[in-house]
Amino acid sequence: MSGQGPAVDKGMTTLLGCQESYACGGSEEAAFECDECGSLQCARCELELHRQERMRNHDRVRIAPGHVPFCDSCKGDSSCPVNGGRLRAVVRCQGCKTNLCLDCQKRTHSGVNKRKHPLTPYPPATALQDNCLAAGESHMEILKAELEKVSSFILVDEREEMQVKDVEDFVSRLRCKSDELLKVVSIFGNTGEGKSHTLNHTFFLGREVFKTSPTQESCTVGVWAAMDPVHRVVVIDTEGLLGAGANQGQRTRLLLKVLAICDVVIYRTHADRLHDDLFKFLGDASDAYLKHFTKELKATTTRCGLDVPLSTLGPAVIIFHETVHTKLLGSDKPSESVERLLQERFRKLGLFPEAFSSIQYRGTRTYNPPTDFSGLLLSLEQQLDNNTTRSPRSASVIYKALQALSERFSGEIADEHMASNSFFPDEYFTCSSLCLSCCSGCKRSMNHLKEELDHEAKQRCRYSAQYDNRIYTCKACYEGGKEVIVVPKTTASSDSPWFGLAIYAWSGYVIECPNCAVIYRSRQYWYGNQDPVETVVRTEIQHIWPGSDGFLKDNNNAAQRLLDGVKYISQSVSELSVKPAKAVTSWLTDQIAPTYWTPNSLITKCTKCGEEFQANDTKHHCRACGEGFCDSCSSKTRPVPERGWGLAPVRVCDACFHNREISTELLDAALEEEGGTLIARKVGEAVQNTLGAVVGAIDIPLGLVKDAARPAYWVPDQDIHSCSECQKEFSPRLSIHHCRSCGQGVCGDCSQERRPVPSRGWDHPVRVCTGCNQKPGEL
């Protein structure tokens, strides 16, 4: 030793470094010494190495200040049963980074080159260090105690419904702090590949935190979560692909929601060779993520007010491949990287997984069980330590992101979409509504109506006479930079009921623009009237979406305004006495009155003065409140646009004349009014059936009133050539009838049945065709 004296530097540190480099790469300070491994280990390497079954019972000693390690190259006295005959080190070579006893130092450092290596002496070893299993709980025992407290819980069920009620519940089940920053790791793969088993042995020392089962049935249904107390990550277990069960489309869509909130995704496969379905799943998941989730994650950050913006770049993917009989990927091509081989497989299948931040391969070949998960854990830790692409965030951000995605992309998936050759077809994430006219689908995401976003079609629409989905816009306003929709109607808003009906009899329907007033009358001249499209309006064909009735509405009270005109007509017929005329008017009013009007049969006295009505007294309805009044209590007029009466002054009671505020109840009631074209049709039929006896005394033909009241969904007579049921051609002897349900033209023999059609506004039995009559349920 004296010969080496000059090389010994007592000023150098004897800091002990990790000799395993298993999890830390050799950069961390040693915290344990394992006698059976024969090495110094940092806390991370000690944990990862000794969670394996074959190394779990090794004796480890925690390194304390002044600790003297064993000699790294010492053979020692094999006859000595203590420590296998190994001796404690005397010096540490700073050049070789090894610990040496006196004999090994002389043997290995007697050469010319190593003789100059700086050596640092250790303090004399004591007998206590050989029995240094410290009193109290060791680090491993503390860790095991923590793992005993871990349990998994269901996060989302197979119907995509959240099973954790709020953020506080989520934090409580994870057993973490509300402000603790976490990352998320999940696992995908086919059913029966051992996904739950992999998570249990990788993160929880083999404890069955996630349920496993040797039976044929899937043991994981829905999405389950647990907290790893060592790495402080949220671990998520998912149900397998290609499993048996209902709602497979929804279950598959659920996987992409989980993928969107994860930082690392493990794809577990036990096949001897990597199958195409693995690459197809990842490729389709990448496409769907970029197409549907990137924008939604940005919107979720704003909508939920998240402090940490959600990363729009997908997670890192680790393909964990376990084989038995075949070599691992790339083992026969050492010159090529495994990642390049993976990209080549994707390219051959025409797939480009651009959404993922990285795709890494980690294989293990199991000659004899158990499976070695140490390589997988090493790759996981490297990805979790990398915060360049995805940063950790609080549990509340994780929960809110998953909740927002579950609310956005939810609902049943039609069976026809299950036959798609993609794992994630667009129909899993887009609105399921179809245009009633052209059957084009909506391209917006699911549940967009909740955000007050209208439907948006994938293609242009075509005209349908049944829905009359052609709209007009004022040409003059359009040329002035405005787009104003105009609607053909019976009377202008400034016309009184009687005057408007008279004008209609002579001049036809009108088109009125809010800015330009009346811009067109269909019969303005005796001949030579031009089509409005050629002169004053532009036309567009718009889509008809389920639940929308914008093209079936004009003025909600068009029918009642016609009725007012009919009332004046009936009162002017000299053949009718006063009493029959009033009876006809009262009955007509009750048949087609607006829903907010009190029926004439229930009005026995004036609502204001209380005077009893006699047989010949006229009952007047206030157009604002709908109650019945005598003439003196309802002599005032004012516009009532909130009830659909336009801007023309109409009869109101004294109270409504002074109270001009539009209440919320009135607006809500106005929205519930029946479409004006349907009520107008009821007027036409009521007039035809009840005033037919006096048709000769009425100057305005009833057919004119009937045409004015025809519903928009009826196929025009000029477009009907044969019965839609029996195909008989119509002639002067074979009249055209319209089915009140489908609007098609049918003959009398094919429309003998009568049924209510509430979906079209016909609450009483009306004419329906044979085909519609055979439909089950309510029409």
Buried (B, 14 or more C-beta within 10 A) or exposed (E): EEEBEEBEEEEEEBEBBBBBBBBBBEEBEBBBBBBEBBBBBBBBBBBBBBBBBEBEEBEBBBBEEEBBBBBBBBEBEEEEEEBBEBBBBBBBBBEBEBBBBBBBBEEBBEEEEBEEBBBBBBEEBEEEBBEBEEEEEBBBEEBEEEBEEBEBBBBBBBEBEBEBEEBEEBBBBBEBEEEBBBBBBBBBBBBBBBBBBBBBBBBBBBBEBBEBEEEEEBBBBBBBBBBBBBBBBBBBBBBBBEBEEEBBBBBBBBBBBBBBBBBBBBBBBBBBEBEEBBBBBBBBBBBBBBBBBBEBBEBBBEEBEBEBBBBBBBBBBBBBBBBEEEEBBBEEEEEEEBEEBBBEBBEEEEBEBEBBBBBBBBBBBEEEEEBBBBEBBBBBBBBBEBEEBBEBBBBBBBBBBBBBBBBBBBEEBEEEBEEBEBBBBBBBBBBBBBBBBBEBBBBBBBBBBEEEEEBEBEEEBEBBBBBBBBBBBBBBBEEEEEEBBBBBBBBBBBBBBBBBBBBBBEBBBBBBBEEBEBBBBBBBEEEEBEEBEEEBBBEEBBBBBEEBEEBBBBBBBBBBBBBBBBBBBBBEBEEBEEEEBBBBBBEBBBBBBBEBBBEBEEBEBBBBEEEEBEEEEEBBBBBBBBBBBBEEBBBBBBBBEBBBBBEBBBBBBBBBBEEEEBEEEBEEBBEEBBBBBBBBBBBBBBBBEBBEEBEEBBEBEBEBBBEBBBBBBBBEEEEBEBBBBEEEEBEEEBEBBBBBBBBBBBBEEBBBBEBBBEEBBBEEEBBBBBBBBEEEEEB
